[in-house]
Amino acid sequence: MPAAGNLPARTFWSTPPFWFIALFVVAAQCLWIGGSEITNTALFPDVAEQFIWSQSLEWGYYKHPPLTTWLFAGALAVFGPHPWVAGLLSGACLTATGLVTWAIAARLMGARLAFLCVLLWSLQQPFSLRAYLFNHNVPLVLCVALCVWTVLNASLQPLRTRGWVLAGVAAGLAMLVKYQALLPMVGIAWALWRSGALARPGVVVGLVQAAGVALLVFLPHGLWLVANGAPTLAYVSQAVETLTTGARAHMLTAFIVLQLRTLMPALLCAGLWWASSRWAKRRPDSAYSAYSADSAGAAGAADARVGQGLPARGQRAWIEGLVMVPIVLVLLASIFGGMHLQGQWGMQSLQFAAIGIVALLATRGLRLQPGWATATAATVHIIGAALVVYLGLLHARAPESETHALQYGRAQVITDAILADWRKVTPCPLGVIVGDSHLAGLVSAYSGTHPPVLEGGEFRKSPWIDSQKMRELGSVHIVVTPDQLPPGAIHDDRMTLPAIVWRRPMALMWGIVPPTLTCPAPQLGAK
């Protein structure tokens, strides 16, 4: 490694400035979310649920803690009840997550390696291909990143109370998103222990302070749990299954393969980097710079402000805590706890995988120019997004998509048909929608008026709706067989659409219960 005094002068590409890093992350989000707007003609079930729950700000919902829905309700209040709001909010949260991830990597390994980390991070499928999908995992990765960043900084200045308070707030917010946040917190504790940070004066006291603040932030939701019989814990318990050893091995294998698939674009890019680095090493006149935490700190004053990275022991400890511990805990929960592994659990468990990949490459002597690294990552992004859009358009033009509401994909077609029948019955705005959460949520989202939804006809799932309110507003009941309609509902053979749902053909039917309220007829010529 060359001495610090012999390093080349800092240029734009030696360590790209923050504005360029932010621009790359935003551009990647716009590319993938914009592509999804072309190919997706409906919302994913998790997003449809957010349209349902955002009707009322509660301290908890029957599946999850409340913060994700609060964020979604705030976005709807600002932009209106449009389906595209989900992609906009997801892109904003993931952009912030990417930038905080860069800051964490810069603190751990220096600014140069941090730039490579954010390039690989942007290629992980949860942050690219599925960036449009706003569900609880999106705010979770943001809150976890904030928690890691605040704890990491607080541990370096342990006598400053403010840092631990901020860490406690971030941890409490993460728990208000999803209880899975406990796993990365175990990883943070592991990192503090393995790095020797716990031996520093004030760190243990600071952690106690942070834990106290986190409990205060979580307390209102905790009281809601007690008052409502802990429905979220009951929902989580449904994931516990009694499986044979063979079944658990099969599930573990499928989960691991799925997570490797989500990392595949990043691994492909990293492989191209490694190949180009090996080629560059054979050139004696190569201009490629060796990347290390030390050289990053010596590259110039701007890098020094970001930080030269932690000592080797600290780097290893935090990479273990951020990358290895969460995924190991998930796998152990399945092996010994009987938890049914859901593919989306890997989104948080592997959210810092890019840091681990870059650290591994750095220990193998990676030599790479940031300009070439950026060009490679951008090429993978563009080719991947173009391929996904092309395949999506082919799927949309398939013959069955013209005659069926394919996978609920033609959400606007379904909604317009229901609205037309509703207007034949009453001039009142569309009332309560009763039915499957996915389909009923879609109709609410694409109606333009965001009417309330009674999930599966169960008032416990939507406690802000009661029977009296539903009678006053009227209701649309979406079913798959006529015998599921309530007595007195208006229905005829025209209130049916053929559909293919999860590859199964079925008929979507609806019936209308008129409102008891009297609504004025729309004025002639009114829109």
C-alpha positions as CSV (number, residue, x, y, z in Angstrom):
1,M,0.0,0.0,0.0
2,P,1.5,3.4,-0.9
3,A,2.3,5.8,1.9
4,A,-0.2,8.5,2.6
5,G,2.1,11.2,1.2
6,N,2.4,9.4,-2.1
7,L,-1.3,9.1,-2.7
8,P,-2.7,10.9,-5.8
9,A,-4.4,14.3,-5.2
10,R,-8.1,14.1,-4.5
11,T,-10.3,14.5,-7.6
12,F,-14.0,14.3,-8.2
13,W,-13.8,10.6,-8.8
14,S,-11.3,9.7,-6.0
15,T,-14.2,10.2,-3.5
16,P,-17.4,11.4,-5.1
17,P,-19.1,14.1,-3.2
18,F,-22.3,13.6,-1.2
19,W,-24.5,15.3,-3.8
20,F,-23.4,12.8,-6.4
21,I,-24.1,9.9,-4.1
22,A,-27.6,11.3,-3.3
23,L,-28.3,11.8,-7.0
24,F,-27.3,8.2,-7.9
25,V,-29.6,6.8,-5.2
26,V,-32.5,9.0,-6.3
27,A,-32.0,8.2,-9.9
28,A,-32.0,4.4,-9.1
29,Q,-35.3,4.8,-7.2
30,C,-36.9,6.8,-10.0
31,L,-35.7,4.2,-12.6
32,W,-37.3,1.2,-10.9
33,I,-40.4,2.9,-9.4
34,G,-41.0,4.6,-12.7
35,G,-40.8,1.3,-14.5
36,S,-43.2,-0.3,-12.1
37,E,-45.7,2.4,-12.9
38,I,-45.7,1.2,-16.5
39,T,-46.1,-2.5,-15.8
40,N,-48.1,-2.6,-12.6
41,T,-51.8,-2.0,-12.9
42,A,-52.7,-2.8,-9.3
43,L,-51.3,-2.6,-5.8
44,F,-49.6,-5.3,-3.9
45,P,-51.7,-6.8,-1.0
46,D,-49.5,-5.1,1.6
47,V,-50.1,-1.7,0.0
48,A,-53.9,-2.3,-0.3
49,E,-53.9,-2.9,3.4
50,Q,-52.3,0.5,4.0
51,F,-55.2,2.1,2.2
52,I,-57.5,0.3,4.5
53,W,-55.8,1.1,7.8
54,S,-55.0,4.7,7.0
55,Q,-58.7,5.5,7.4
56,S,-58.1,5.9,11.1
57,L,-54.9,6.7,13.1
58,E,-54.7,4.1,15.8
59,W,-52.0,3.0,18.3
60,G,-52.0,-0.4,16.6
61,Y,-53.7,-2.5,14.0
62,Y,-54.5,-6.2,14.2
63,K,-51.4,-7.2,12.2
64,H,-48.8,-4.6,13.0
65,P,-47.7,-1.6,15.1
66,P,-48.9,1.8,13.8
67,L,-45.9,3.8,12.4
68,T,-46.1,2.6,8.8
69,T,-49.7,3.4,8.5
70,W,-49.2,6.8,10.1
71,L,-46.6,7.6,7.5
72,F,-48.9,6.4,4.7
73,A,-51.9,8.4,6.1
74,G,-49.7,11.5,6.2
75,A,-48.7,11.0,2.6
76,L,-52.3,10.6,1.5
77,A,-53.2,13.8,3.4
78,V,-50.6,15.7,1.4
79,F,-50.9,14.2,-2.0
80,G,-54.5,12.8,-2.0
81,P,-55.7,9.2,-2.1
82,H,-53.9,8.1,-5.3
83,P,-52.3,4.6,-5.9
84,W,-49.0,6.2,-7.0
85,V,-48.6,7.7,-3.5
86,A,-47.3,4.3,-2.3
87,G,-44.4,4.3,-4.8
88,L,-43.6,7.9,-4.0
89,L,-43.5,7.3,-0.2
90,S,-41.5,4.1,-0.7
91,G,-38.9,5.8,-2.9
92,A,-38.5,8.6,-0.3
93,C,-38.0,6.2,2.6
94,L,-35.6,4.0,0.6
95,T,-33.6,7.0,-0.6
96,A,-33.2,8.1,3.0
97,T,-32.2,4.5,4.0
98,G,-29.6,4.4,1.2
99,L,-28.0,7.7,2.4
100,V,-27.9,6.6,6.0
101,T,-26.4,3.3,4.9
102,W,-23.7,5.3,3.2
103,A,-23.1,7.3,6.3
104,I,-22.8,4.1,8.4
105,A,-20.3,2.6,5.9
106,A,-18.3,5.8,5.8
107,R,-18.0,5.7,9.6
108,L,-17.0,2.1,9.6
109,M,-14.7,1.9,6.5
110,G,-14.1,5.4,5.2
111,A,-15.7,7.4,2.4
112,R,-14.3,5.5,-0.6
113,L,-15.5,2.1,0.4
114,A,-18.8,3.6,1.6
115,F,-19.4,4.8,-2.0
116,L,-19.0,1.2,-3.3
117,C,-21.3,0.1,-0.5
118,V,-24.2,2.4,-1.6
119,L,-23.7,1.3,-5.2
120,L,-24.2,-2.4,-4.3
121,W,-27.0,-1.5,-1.8
122,S,-29.0,0.1,-4.6
123,L,-28.8,-3.1,-6.6
124,Q,-30.3,-5.3,-3.9
125,Q,-33.8,-6.3,-5.2
126,P,-35.8,-5.0,-2.2
127,F,-34.3,-1.6,-2.9
128,S,-34.6,-1.8,-6.7
129,L,-37.0,-4.3,-8.3
130,R,-39.4,-4.1,-5.4
131,A,-38.8,-0.5,-4.5
132,Y,-42.4,0.4,-5.4
133,L,-43.7,-1.9,-2.7
134,F,-44.5,0.2,0.4
135,N,-45.1,-2.2,3.3
136,H,-43.8,-2.4,6.9
137,N,-40.4,-3.5,5.8
138,V,-39.7,-0.1,4.1
139,P,-39.9,2.1,7.2
140,L,-38.3,-0.7,9.2
141,V,-35.0,-0.6,7.2
142,L,-35.0,3.2,7.5
143,C,-35.5,3.1,11.3
144,V,-33.0,0.3,11.8
145,A,-30.4,2.3,9.7
146,L,-31.1,5.4,11.9
147,C,-30.8,3.3,15.0
148,V,-27.4,1.9,13.9
149,W,-26.1,5.3,12.9
150,T,-27.1,6.9,16.2
151,V,-25.7,4.1,18.3
152,L,-22.5,4.0,16.3
153,N,-22.0,7.7,16.8
154,A,-23.1,7.7,20.5
155,S,-20.6,4.9,21.2
156,L,-17.8,7.0,19.9
157,Q,-18.8,10.0,22.1
158,P,-20.4,8.0,25.0
159,L,-20.6,10.9,27.5
160,R,-22.9,13.0,25.4
161,T,-26.5,12.2,26.5
162,R,-28.1,13.6,23.4
163,G,-26.6,10.8,21.2
164,W,-28.1,8.1,23.4
165,V,-31.5,9.8,23.5
166,L,-31.5,9.9,19.7
167,A,-30.6,6.3,19.6
168,G,-33.4,5.5,21.9
169,V,-35.9,7.4,19.8
170,A,-34.7,5.6,16.7
171,A,-35.0,2.2,18.4
172,G,-38.5,3.0,19.7
173,L,-39.6,4.1,16.2
174,A,-38.3,0.8,14.8
175,M,-40.3,-1.2,17.3
176,L,-43.4,0.9,16.3
177,V,-42.9,-0.4,12.8
178,K,-42.3,-4.1,13.3
179,Y,-41.3,-6.3,16.2
180,Q,-38.6,-7.8,13.9
181,A,-36.6,-4.7,14.9
182,L,-35.5,-6.6,18.0
183,L,-33.2,-8.8,15.8
184,P,-30.9,-6.0,14.5
185,M,-30.8,-4.5,18.0
186,V,-29.3,-7.8,19.2
187,G,-26.8,-7.3,16.3
188,I,-26.0,-3.8,17.6
189,A,-25.4,-5.2,21.1
190,W,-23.1,-7.9,19.6
191,A,-21.1,-5.2,17.7
192,L,-20.6,-3.1,20.8
193,W,-19.5,-6.1,22.8
194,R,-17.1,-7.5,20.1
195,S,-15.6,-4.1,19.3
196,G,-14.8,-3.5,23.0
197,A,-17.0,-0.4,23.1
198,L,-18.8,-1.6,26.2
199,A,-15.6,-1.1,28.1
200,R,-15.5,2.6,27.4
201,P,-16.7,4.9,30.2
202,G,-20.4,5.9,29.8
203,V,-21.4,3.3,27.1
204,V,-23.3,1.0,29.4
205,V,-25.0,3.9,31.1
206,G,-25.8,5.4,27.7
207,L,-27.3,2.1,26.5
208,V,-29.6,2.1,29.6
209,Q,-30.7,5.6,28.8
210,A,-31.4,4.7,25.2
211,A,-33.4,1.7,26.3
212,G,-35.4,3.9,28.6
213,V,-36.2,6.3,25.9
214,A,-37.1,3.5,23.5
215,L,-39.6,2.1,26.0
216,L,-41.2,5.5,26.4
217,V,-41.6,5.8,22.7
218,F,-43.1,2.3,22.5
219,L,-45.3,2.7,25.7
220,P,-48.5,3.9,24.1
221,H,-48.5,1.0,21.7
222,G,-47.7,-1.3,24.6
223,L,-50.8,0.0,26.5
224,W,-52.9,-0.5,23.3
225,L,-51.7,-4.1,23.2
226,V,-52.9,-4.7,26.8
227,A,-56.2,-3.0,26.2
228,N,-57.0,-4.9,23.0
229,G,-55.8,-8.3,23.9
230,A,-52.5,-8.1,21.9
231,P,-53.9,-8.9,18.4
232,T,-50.5,-8.3,16.8
233,L,-48.9,-10.9,19.0
234,A,-51.6,-13.4,18.1
235,Y,-51.0,-12.6,14.4
236,V,-47.2,-13.2,14.8
237,S,-47.9,-16.5,16.6
238,Q,-49.7,-17.8,13.5
239,A,-46.2,-18.0,11.9
240,V,-45.2,-20.7,14.4
241,E,-45.7,-24.2,12.9
242,T,-45.0,-27.7,13.9
243,L,-42.9,-29.1,11.0
244,T,-40.9,-32.2,10.5
245,T,-37.2,-32.0,10.2
246,G,-37.4,-32.6,6.4
247,A,-40.0,-29.8,6.0
248,R,-37.9,-27.4,8.0
249,A,-34.8,-28.2,6.0
250,H,-36.8,-27.6,2.8
251,M,-38.1,-24.3,4.1
252,L,-34.6,-23.2,5.1
253,T,-33.2,-24.1,1.7
254,A,-35.9,-22.2,-0.1
255,F,-35.5,-19.2,2.1
256,I,-31.7,-19.1,1.6
257,V,-32.1,-19.5,-2.2
258,L,-34.6,-16.7,-2.3
259,Q,-32.3,-14.4,-0.4
260,L,-29.4,-15.2,-2.7
261,R,-31.7,-14.3,-5.6
262,T,-32.5,-10.9,-4.1
263,L,-28.7,-10.3,-3.8
264,M,-28.0,-11.5,-7.3
265,P,-27.7,-8.1,-9.1
266,A,-25.4,-6.8,-6.4
267,L,-23.3,-10.0,-6.5
268,L,-23.1,-9.7,-10.3
269,C,-21.9,-6.1,-10.0
270,A,-19.4,-7.1,-7.4
271,G,-18.2,-9.9,-9.6
272,L,-17.6,-7.5,-12.5
273,W,-15.7,-5.2,-10.1
274,W,-13.5,-8.1,-9.0
275,A,-12.8,-9.2,-12.5
276,S,-11.8,-5.7,-13.6
277,S,-9.7,-5.3,-10.5
278,R,-7.8,-8.5,-11.3
279,W,-7.2,-7.3,-14.8
280,A,-6.0,-3.9,-13.6
281,K,-3.5,-5.5,-11.3
282,R,-1.7,-7.0,-14.3
283,R,-1.2,-3.5,-15.8
284,P,1.9,-1.8,-14.4
285,D,0.6,1.6,-15.6
286,S,-2.8,1.1,-14.1
287,A,-4.4,4.2,-12.7
288,Y,-6.7,2.2,-10.4
289,S,-6.3,3.2,-6.8
290,A,-6.2,0.7,-3.9
291,Y,-9.2,1.0,-1.7
292,S,-8.8,0.8,2.0
293,A,-10.0,2.6,5.1
294,D,-6.5,4.2,5.5
295,S,-6.2,5.5,2.0
296,A,-9.8,6.8,2.2
297,G,-8.8,9.0,5.2
298,A,-5.7,10.3,3.5
299,A,-7.3,11.2,0.2
300,G,-8.1,14.7,1.3
301,A,-9.7,17.0,3.8
302,A,-13.2,16.2,2.7
303,D,-12.7,12.5,3.4
304,A,-11.3,13.3,6.8
305,R,-14.5,15.1,7.7
306,V,-16.4,11.9,7.0
307,G,-14.0,9.8,8.9
308,Q,-11.2,7.3,8.2
309,G,-13.1,4.3,9.4
310,L,-12.9,2.3,12.6
311,P,-9.9,0.1,13.5
312,A,-10.0,-3.4,12.1
313,R,-11.4,-4.9,15.2
314,G,-14.3,-2.4,15.2
315,Q,-15.0,-3.0,11.5
316,R,-15.2,-6.7,12.0
317,A,-17.4,-6.4,15.0
318,W,-20.0,-4.1,13.3
319,I,-20.0,-6.2,10.1
320,E,-20.7,-9.3,12.2
321,G,-23.5,-7.5,14.1
322,L,-25.1,-5.9,11.1
323,V,-24.8,-8.6,8.5
324,M,-24.4,-12.0,10.2
325,V,-26.3,-11.8,13.5
326,P,-29.8,-10.8,12.1
327,I,-29.9,-13.5,9.4
328,V,-28.5,-16.1,11.8
329,L,-31.2,-15.2,14.3
330,V,-33.9,-15.6,11.6
331,L,-32.6,-19.0,10.7
332,L,-32.4,-20.1,14.4
333,A,-36.0,-18.9,14.9
334,S,-37.0,-21.4,12.2
335,I,-34.8,-24.3,13.3
336,F,-35.6,-24.1,17.0
337,G,-38.7,-21.9,17.3
338,G,-40.7,-23.4,14.5
339,M,-41.2,-20.0,12.8
340,H,-42.4,-20.2,9.2
341,L,-39.9,-18.2,7.2
342,Q,-41.4,-15.5,5.0
343,G,-39.2,-14.3,2.1
344,Q,-39.7,-10.6,3.1
345,W,-37.9,-11.2,6.4
346,G,-34.7,-11.1,4.5
347,M,-35.2,-7.4,3.5
348,Q,-34.1,-6.2,6.9
349,S,-31.9,-9.1,7.8
350,L,-29.7,-8.5,4.8
351,Q,-30.2,-4.7,4.5
352,F,-26.4,-4.2,5.3
353,A,-25.2,-7.1,3.1
354,A,-23.5,-4.6,0.7
355,I,-21.2,-3.5,3.5
356,G,-20.2,-7.1,4.1
357,I,-19.6,-7.7,0.4
358,V,-17.4,-4.6,0.0
359,A,-15.5,-5.4,3.2
360,L,-14.8,-8.9,1.8
361,L,-13.6,-7.4,-1.5
362,A,-11.4,-4.9,0.2
363,T,-9.6,-7.6,2.2
364,R,-8.9,-9.4,-1.1
365,G,-7.1,-6.3,-2.4
366,L,-9.8,-4.7,-4.6
367,R,-8.4,-2.0,-6.9
368,L,-11.1,0.0,-8.6
369,Q,-11.8,3.5,-9.9
370,P,-15.1,4.9,-8.6
371,G,-16.0,6.1,-12.2
372,W,-15.8,2.5,-13.4
373,A,-17.7,1.3,-10.4
374,T,-20.5,3.8,-11.0
375,A,-20.7,2.9,-14.7
376,T,-20.9,-0.8,-13.9
377,A,-23.6,-0.4,-11.3
378,A,-25.6,2.0,-13.6
379,T,-25.4,-0.5,-16.5
380,V,-26.8,-3.3,-14.3
381,H,-29.6,-1.0,-13.2
382,I,-30.6,0.0,-16.7
383,I,-30.4,-3.4,-18.3
384,G,-32.3,-5.0,-15.3
385,A,-35.1,-2.3,-15.3
386,A,-35.4,-2.5,-19.1
387,L,-35.8,-6.3,-19.0
388,V,-38.4,-6.1,-16.2
389,V,-40.4,-3.5,-18.1
390,Y,-40.2,-5.5,-21.3
391,L,-41.4,-8.7,-19.7
392,G,-44.1,-6.8,-17.8
393,L,-45.5,-5.4,-21.1
394,L,-45.5,-8.8,-22.7
395,H,-47.5,-10.2,-19.7
396,A,-50.0,-7.3,-20.0
397,R,-50.6,-8.1,-23.7
398,A,-51.2,-11.8,-23.1
399,P,-54.6,-12.9,-24.4
400,E,-56.0,-13.8,-21.0
401,S,-55.4,-10.2,-19.7
402,E,-58.0,-8.9,-22.2
403,T,-60.7,-11.2,-20.9
404,H,-59.9,-11.5,-17.2
405,A,-59.0,-9.2,-14.3
406,L,-55.7,-11.0,-14.2
407,Q,-54.3,-11.3,-10.6
408,Y,-56.5,-8.3,-9.7
409,G,-54.1,-6.6,-12.1
410,R,-56.8,-4.6,-13.9
411,A,-57.8,-2.8,-10.7
412,Q,-59.2,0.3,-12.4
413,V,-61.4,-1.9,-14.6
414,I,-62.9,-3.6,-11.5
415,T,-63.3,-0.3,-9.6
416,D,-65.0,1.4,-12.5
417,A,-67.5,-1.5,-12.9
418,I,-68.4,-1.3,-9.2
419,L,-68.7,2.5,-9.3
420,A,-71.0,2.4,-12.3
421,D,-73.3,0.0,-10.6
422,W,-73.3,2.0,-7.4
423,R,-74.3,5.2,-9.2
424,K,-77.2,3.4,-10.7
425,V,-78.5,2.7,-7.2
426,T,-77.7,5.9,-5.3
427,P,-76.2,9.4,-5.8
428,C,-74.3,9.0,-2.5
429,P,-70.5,8.6,-2.5
430,L,-69.3,5.1,-2.5
431,G,-69.9,3.6,1.0
432,V,-68.2,0.9,3.0
433,I,-66.5,-1.8,0.9
434,V,-66.7,-5.2,2.4
435,G,-64.6,-8.1,1.2
436,D,-61.1,-9.6,0.9
437,S,-58.5,-7.1,2.1
438,H,-56.6,-7.1,-1.2
439,L,-59.5,-6.6,-3.5
440,A,-61.5,-4.3,-1.2
441,G,-58.4,-2.3,-0.6
442,L,-57.8,-2.0,-4.4
443,V,-61.3,-0.7,-5.0
444,S,-60.8,1.9,-2.2
445,A,-57.5,3.0,-3.6
446,Y,-58.6,3.3,-7.3
447,S,-62.0,4.9,-6.5
448,G,-60.5,8.3,-6.0
449,T,-62.5,8.9,-2.8
450,H,-60.8,6.4,-0.4
451,P,-64.0,4.9,1.1
452,P,-63.6,2.8,4.3
453,V,-63.1,-0.9,4.1
454,L,-64.4,-3.7,6.4
455,E,-61.9,-6.5,5.9
456,G,-63.5,-9.8,5.5
457,G,-66.7,-8.4,7.1
458,E,-64.9,-8.5,10.5
459,F,-65.4,-5.3,12.6
460,R,-62.5,-6.3,14.9
461,K,-60.1,-5.7,12.0
462,S,-61.6,-2.2,11.3
463,P,-62.8,-1.0,14.7
464,W,-63.4,2.5,13.4
465,I,-66.4,1.2,11.5
466,D,-69.6,0.1,13.2
467,S,-72.8,-1.4,11.9
468,Q,-74.7,1.8,12.3
469,K,-72.1,3.7,10.2
470,M,-72.2,1.0,7.6
471,R,-76.0,1.2,7.3
472,E,-75.9,5.0,6.9
473,L,-73.1,5.0,4.3
474,G,-74.3,1.9,2.4
475,S,-72.0,-0.9,1.4
476,V,-70.6,-2.9,-1.5
477,H,-69.9,-6.5,-0.8
478,I,-67.3,-8.3,-3.0
479,V,-67.6,-12.0,-3.0
480,V,-66.8,-15.1,-5.2
481,T,-70.2,-16.8,-4.9
482,P,-73.8,-15.3,-4.7
483,D,-74.6,-17.1,-1.4
484,Q,-72.0,-14.9,0.4
485,L,-74.0,-11.7,-0.3
486,P,-76.0,-10.3,2.7
487,P,-79.8,-10.5,2.6
488,G,-81.3,-7.6,0.7
489,A,-78.2,-6.8,-1.4
490,I,-78.8,-5.7,-4.9
491,H,-77.2,-8.1,-7.4
492,D,-77.7,-9.3,-10.9
493,D,-75.7,-11.3,-13.4
494,R,-74.0,-8.2,-14.8
495,M,-72.3,-7.6,-11.5
496,T,-69.6,-10.1,-12.2
497,L,-66.1,-10.1,-13.7
498,P,-64.0,-13.2,-14.6
499,A,-60.7,-13.2,-12.9
500,I,-57.6,-15.3,-12.5
501,V,-56.3,-15.0,-9.0
502,W,-53.0,-16.7,-8.1
503,R,-53.4,-18.8,-11.2
504,R,-56.9,-20.0,-10.2
505,P,-59.9,-18.9,-12.4
506,M,-62.8,-17.5,-10.4
507,A,-65.6,-15.0,-10.7
508,L,-65.6,-11.7,-8.8
509,M,-69.1,-10.7,-7.8
510,W,-70.5,-7.8,-5.9
511,G,-73.8,-6.7,-4.4
512,I,-74.9,-3.3,-3.2
513,V,-76.7,-2.4,0.0
514,P,-78.0,1.2,-0.5
515,P,-77.3,3.8,2.2
516,T,-80.0,4.9,4.6
517,L,-78.8,8.5,4.3
518,T,-80.5,10.8,1.7
519,C,-78.0,12.3,-0.7
520,P,-78.8,15.1,-3.1
521,A,-78.7,14.1,-6.8
522,P,-75.7,15.5,-8.7
523,Q,-76.4,18.7,-10.6
524,L,-76.8,18.5,-14.4
525,G,-73.4,19.0,-15.9
526,A,-71.5,18.5,-12.6
527,K,-68.3,16.4,-12.8
